[in-house]
Amino acid sequence: MEKVNVTCRLDAEDVAFLDKLGKVTERDRSYLIKKAVSEYIALHKWQIEEVERAIGEADGGQFASDKEVRAVFNEFR
């Protein structure tokens, strides 16, 4: 996978904490930032994929029946 450099500006307090966390975990700042961004992307990627899947189902006419919807609501009463 090709690597690309990205630059961003962070609050000084956040950078100081990253450095402190890096010292405690024996990781460098770059590793911690890459890990945080990777986890953020994974979370939002999953959400987007689920929404796109649901839209595809809806576009295909795959809806829950009134009876199925009532059954789910009744579970939460």
QUIRA-V886194 format. One line per field, one symbol per residue. ss: DSSP state (~ for helix, > for strand, _ for the rest). A space follows every 50 residues. Layout:
ss = ???
This chain:
ss = ___________~~~~~~~~~~~~~~___~~~~~~~~~~~~~~~~~~~~~~ ~~~~~~~~~______~~~~~~~~~~__
